[in-house]
Amino acid sequence: MYGNDFSAPEDAPGGGLLGEVAAAEAALRAAATRQRGGGPGPDADLEAYFADVIDADQKIEPRDWMPEAYRKTLIRQIAQHAHSEIIGMQPEGNWISRAPSLKRKAILLAKVQDEAGHGLYLYAAAETLGVSRDELVQLLLDGRQKYSSIFNYPTLSWADVGVIGWLVDGAAIVNQVPLCRCSYGPYARAMIRVCKEESFHQRQGYEILHTLAHGTLEQKAMAQDAVDRWWYPSLAMFGPPDGDSTHSARSMAWKIKRFSNDELRQRFVDMCVQQAEILGLTLPDPDLRWNEQCQAYDFTEPDYAELMRVISGEGPCNRQRMEHRRRAHAEGAWVRVAAAAYAAKRSTAREAVAA
Ligand code: FAQ
């Protein structure tokens, strides 16, 4: 059992979420080897060909023609996703020096490094669309691109690290498993590896919380307090409700998104209920109850006005997160200069050998 498969073991039909990742991986391999009939000729209708590829559930690759709006949508989403991974290192990074044991410290350090790696794959995927990582980073630093609302909340206790793994990585997995079947090949491929790693992250958070929830009364209270504070912000990660989602309809038609924000939020709630029961913790929603007719849980929606405030820069930690990122970027300038100088030197040396 892994991560969100907690309630759906791998040997269940379909293999749970990781089963879906494996299926996406197989589909990508099949798409790579399938004959496409050579693509459109010089006079072919490029737009019709693009639509055919999407309809046939094939992948659009960087070399393929694509509508400008499709390219822009992907750059926006992938860049926001990459920025989220990088900014998302801060709330947990805050606890590396205060982890309760050497083992916990080593695990957390590795997890935070994984998030940096995810940012790297995602910036690389965005670069295949004709933008540079430098440009995207600058857009973030100038406040012209977003990152996930969730990382603007503070981590007040060690239990918050557990909850980030359980709920935040859990929500990220629910959102990202369908992205493994995204129509844009480089993004879909990046997501496969990211999901496997996020699944491990979710598991480690769950294990931290399980330990606390079965520890002293104070530890259990600390775990419950963290769940109380993070539950609604985690639900808000899925974005505005479908009626207010500006991009969903088009992104779903292009098969960038496979499910709407509300569908994924519902899936997340349904998954968390049983996991909370096993933890012995309570989800802070008095109206959470099974709806026999819908075969899903009724729940209280997050405060979407709060989501909009956080997205627009008014969350509890927005300023702190951006200040930290700008400082880290400035302090890392010498590394970028040194790396560029080294690359230039190596390329000159290679040219000299070739001459
Ligand atoms: N936060 O029309 P929609 C992680 C914006 S990774 C901030 O519904 P869309 C790993 C949205 O951008 C977490 N902004 O938009 C980790 C748009 O604004 P724009 C990140 C949000 O794109 C774990 C506007 O609202 N994951 O956690 C949010 O169709 C632990 C209208 O919204 C991804 O980025 C929000 N929550 O759907 C790391 C996954 N929600 O651009 C460290 C990929 C909406 O027009 C530790 N992204 N907005 O100015 C997606 O799946 C989608 O972009 C959604 C939003 C679902 C986030």
Residues whose N, C-alpha, C, O or C-beta is under 5 A from the ligand:
A	BS01	FAQ	Q77 Q80 H81 S84 E85 G88 M89 E115 K146 Y147 S148 S149 V168 D169 A172 A236 M237 F238 G239 P240 S245 T246 H247 S248 I311
